[in-house]
Amino acid sequence: MTQVDDELTQAAGGILKLPLAAAVLAVVGIADSAYLTVSHYTKEPVPCSLVEGCETVLTSSYAEIAGVPIAAFGAAAYFAAFSLAILAAYGNRSAWTLFGVQAFLMAAVSGYLVYVQAFVIGAFCQFCLISAATSIGLFLLFLASKLFNRT
């Protein structure tokens, strides 16, 4: 076993488990963000079954930057995280380091956006909360690789 194998816990076939788990989680983020992006451009209302306030959040001034929905930026960020995680799953240490930076930035932005929902808008969007949980999950996977495997 190489040092990378030990550090990120190798699965069968030479694929590293934590980066592979991160790639799968990033796909959840891509799907969530893509759904919100499409809903934004098609003007389809987003069903809100777990919490109330999806439309309030998604039509607020915080929902877009320069006419581009925040969800589109999220989809791009999740795609970058997915790509880096796949590269890392096959042993690219630099990609895993970049993934960690990406995951940290995504978690920080998500934390800010949850704050905005709670204290500025006063409403929550369940799909936005799923995205926040996904971003934080990605960062926690990276932290786990550093804390438990000393990478």
Buried (B, 14 or more C-beta within 10 A) or exposed (E): EEEBEEBBBBBEEEBBBBBBBBBEBBBBBBBBBBBBBBBBEEEEEBEBEEBEBBEBBBEBEBBBEEEEBBBBBBBBBBBBBBBBBBBBBBBBBEBBBBBBEBBBBBBEBBEEBBEBBEEEBEBBBBBBBBBBBBBBBBBBBBBBBEEEEEB
